[in-house]
Amino acid sequence: MDITPEEYGKLVKQKSKKSPIVKDTVLAFVIGGLICVIGQLITNGWAAAGLGKEDAGTAASCSLVFLSALLTGLNLYNKLAKYGGAGTLVPITGFANAVVSPAIDFKSEGIITGMAAKMFLVAGPVIVFGTLASVIYGVVLMLLR
């Protein structure tokens, strides 16, 4: 089968499903917002339990990481992500999911060569480039002062 790139493009356009962009955007907004509301409720709960504002925020972050890892392990976070899409990438819960998912996927290869080696497969580049960007930002800020 020999077709031109233009013909191939028309074929792909014809066969592709239309993306429900408005529906996907609204769901991402709602699910992401709900995750943030849950985070705020957890923060308020820790504050009501007697923690200071900063400590309550830290405890809430730890709680959100735990809940995200637990829901990922129970395969519930992925089901939520089917509906919420980018809304489930709210930084702390999405990051926890990105660490736990590969660990679960590669557990059959063993603890060292599977889980430990593959755990940061997705999150590793985020950590590396985030650290590099913060160093560059710090150097630039230091030079400008």
Helices and strands as residue ranges (DSSP letters): H 5-15, H 21-48, H 53-73, H 76-84, G 85-89, H 91-105, G 107-109, I 111-116, H 117-118, H 123-144
